[in-house]
Amino acid sequence: MGIIWSLIVGAIIGLIAGAITGKGNSMGWIANIVAGLVGSALGQTLLGSWGPSLAGMALVPSIIGAVILVLIVSFFLGRSK
């Protein structure tokens, strides 16, 4: 159940990051989950684990990390087209 809960929270973090950046419509569920999980790891590495937590992820640093990740990935994917 822990893995499923982490995937759900990762998807929500990815959705929030997509909504903040305006890139959410072009991302699918898998991309949202990946952005949320990888963004969470990035944000907590850069900013630490502070604020409210769900499924072992500090929400504020996770969302900030996911926003950074979505912006970086969309920048590089946008340049290649």
Protein Blocks (a to p, Z undefined) as FASTA:
>chain_A
ZZmmmmmmmmmmmmmmmmmnopmmmpcfklmmmmmmmmmmmmmmmnopedjdeehiafkl
mmmmmmmmmmmmmmmmmmmZZ
